[in-house]
């Protein structure tokens, strides 16, 4: 799976909440989420070929795609009130979803984390 495919899936997931002028912002959010997912899962995700210009088809990106799209969607929506989990105003309480925590929990609970075994 390639970065642009994950980007398109994230845009589709956002639906009417996505604004086309936010494309660079969403790309930056997605890069950050992919880096976090790579670190959390102990998987190398390489988005580009060594020349830095050509996208790479990465199997680890495919494996973590659902978790990445979900977390990137939450991160994008956290900029407004669309993704509010709880907020306190005039007796009403809402809280935002912590996309980093959700990403970590989803990767671990879905069994997508690689546990490195070190022999000494």
C-alpha positions in Angstrom: 0.0 0.0 0.0 1.2 3.5 -0.8 0.9 6.8 1.1 -1.5 8.3 -1.5 -3.8 5.3 -1.1 -3.9 5.8 2.7 -4.5 9.6 2.2 -7.4 8.9 -0.1 -8.9 6.4 2.4 -8.6 9.0 5.1 -10.3 11.7 3.0 -13.1 9.2 2.2 -13.4 8.5 5.9 -13.7 12.2 6.7 -16.4 12.7 4.2 -18.1 16.1 4.4 -15.7 17.1 7.3 -12.8 17.3 4.9 -11.9 20.6 3.2 -9.7 20.3 0.1 -7.6 23.4 1.1 -6.5 21.3 4.2 -4.7 18.7 2.0 -1.2 19.7 3.2 -2.3 19.7 6.8 -3.8 16.3 6.4 -0.7 15.0 4.8 1.4 16.3 7.7 -1.0 14.7 10.2 -0.9 11.4 8.3 2.9 11.4 8.2 3.0 11.9 12.0 0.4 9.2 12.6 2.4 6.8 10.3 5.6 7.5 12.2 3.8 6.9 15.5 2.3 3.7 14.2 5.7 2.5 13.0 7.2 3.2 16.4 4.3 1.6 18.4 4.2 -1.5 16.3 7.9 -2.0 16.0 7.5 -2.2 12.2 9.5 -0.2 9.6 7.3 1.7 7.3 9.1 3.2 4.4 7.0 5.6 2.3 9.5 6.5 -0.4 12.2 4.8 -2.4 15.8 5.7 -1.6 15.7 8.5 -4.2 13.1 10.2 -2.1 10.7 11.0 -4.9 9.0 7.7 -5.8 6.4 6.3 -3.5 7.1 2.8 -2.1 4.5 0.0 -1.8 4.9 -1.0 1.8 3.3 -4.2 3.3 3.5 -2.8 6.9 1.5 0.2 5.8 -1.1 -2.2 4.5 -1.2 -4.1 7.8 -1.6 -1.0 9.9 -3.9 0.9 7.4 -7.1 0.7 9.4 -5.5 1.9 12.6 -3.6 4.7 10.8 -6.7 6.0 9.0 -8.8 5.9 12.2 -6.1 7.8 14.1 -5.5 10.4 11.3 -9.2 11.0 11.1 -9.4 11.6 14.8 -6.4 13.9 14.7 -7.9 15.9 11.8 -11.2 16.3 13.6 -9.7 17.2 16.9 -9.1 20.7 15.4 -12.8 21.4 15.8 -15.8 20.0 17.7 -16.7 17.2 15.3 -14.7 14.6 17.2 -15.6 15.7 20.7 -16.0 12.9 23.2 -16.7 15.3 26.1 -17.0 19.0 26.7 -18.2 20.9 29.8 -20.5 23.9 29.0 -23.7 24.8 30.9 -23.9 21.4 32.5 -23.0 19.5 29.3 -19.7 17.7 29.3 -17.6 16.6 26.2 -14.1 15.2 25.9 -11.9 14.8 22.8 -10.6 11.4 21.7 -6.9 11.0 22.3 -5.8 9.7 18.9 -2.3 8.7 20.1 -3.8 6.6 22.8 -6.4 5.1 20.5 -3.7 4.3 17.9 -1.5 2.6 20.5 -4.5 0.6 22.0 -5.8 -0.4 18.5 -2.4 -1.7 17.3 -1.7 -3.6 20.5 -5.2 -5.0 21.0 -5.4 -6.1 17.3 -2.2 -8.0 17.7 -0.2 -5.9 15.2 2.8 -5.1 17.4 6.0 -7.1 16.8 7.7 -8.2 20.0 11.4 -8.3 19.4 13.2 -11.2 21.1 16.8 -10.4 22.1 19.2 -13.3 22.8 22.3 -12.4 24.8 
